Amino acid sequence: MDFQSLNCPQCGGVLPRQAIWRTVACPYCDATVTRSDSVVDVARFHEALQRFRNDPAGQDARCGERRYRIIRQLYQGADSRVMLARRCGRLGEHVVLKYADAAKLEREHGVLRQLQADTSSGSAYFSQRLPESVALGPDGNGGTVLALRHPPGYWGSLSEVHRHYGTGLDARHVVWMWRRVLEVLAHVHSIGWSHGAVSLEHMLVHPADHGVFLVGWSRAKRHGDQARDLMQSAWSMRALLAGQRTGDDAPALPASVPAPLAELLQRASSDAHWLRAQGAAGLHYEATSAAAAAFGPPRFLHFHPTH
């Protein structure tokens, strides 16, 4: 027969046998003791919740009736501002708050809702690689704010990477970035949409998973110019390769870029008719083939966004 000793973890005193099935008070030190790892004292829980809600640090933001705590600024542009925030309350979900012209935000909110509502083949997967609008409403200061679900693990935009790599990014990294963008565009184009503003500022990078998240959908259109999306993606990759060595809008391809990739980028940034014939899926295939010709079989390379 096995014997069981019930002792208080604080003072070592013997506990009453009721401690086997419920919470008890130690008769020696008056500590509250339970055998369960999942029990939370109600009073302490409410105290902690109240401290969380009344956290004085940080800056408050609102989106309609929702209240958020600002964590940091992600982007500041001429006509927009983007902040990382945490919702106040029990869940505390992280969101991205976008402040801009009300009409622009309403348009983006509508586009994202339609993209997320799509049920065609592949939508379940690609819905995870597209922004999700959580709320749209007044910010309490006469403006409008759009709350987007925060994609975990994404470091920042490729425009920030571009600033850190002044002499240009390794072409092997540019290949996987381009392919990720083209994968999203292939899905979006297949359901009749075009992005309309594919740029480094609108590409968020996930260094660990080699992911790229396409944002900035306020200019998206149904049955828009899909070849323009593809051409913009090619020019964005050219900018990453060139780095800060050129200040014009047509960055030259460095001599270090392997010929198969350089030739493809040159054509993809100038031949709209060819792009329309290829489509995003065809251009993705061409990029994969050019990478294989230039670098051999694919292999994972660790990416550091700042050096």
C-alpha angles and dihedrals in degrees: 000000000000118000122210125207117203110205132170110251090215104050104005093239121148114266126215116262091252086077087080092073109015146026114280139181115243108246090217107043100012092234116156107243133187134170092216120096092202102054116111122191107244096219093049091047092054091047091053092046091051091050089051093050093046096045102148095198120095135020126292125230132183137209106185107302094344119100124207137186113227113232102178144324115266102183140003119193137167094270105012142049127199125200135184110227143168122226114242112237141058098311097044095193118185117241140174113236116207120196116194143115110329095232091050092050093047090052092049092046090053094047093050092048090054093047092050091047093057114116101187124124112299095015094115090059099038093046085072090056095050127074117264120215112223101178144344121203150116117309094216093250100078095275137097128245132194118211116207127186108256113243105224120231098023111131103197142288127317088240086068090048088051090056092050094049100059095168095046138272125277108268090228090065092044089057096059092043091053092047092052091052091048091050091058092043091050090057095043092047092048091060093049103264134119125199098219099199110052106169141138090262089060096050117086116195129217103202098192098047097032090238132152121201117201115218136166101075100163092108096046116128139185111249091003128152103297093177088061090058090053093047091049090052090053093050089049091055090047089055091053091051093047095046118188095326092103129042100194128096094250106062114199120234110252117240089240092069109102114251098245092055094040092052092049093049091047092054095040091054095050114024109074093169091056091047092054089053093047100042122195093294092051092048089049089055091049091049091050091049093047090051092050091050092048103039108015124230114005119262133174116260120191111241126210113191096208104041 
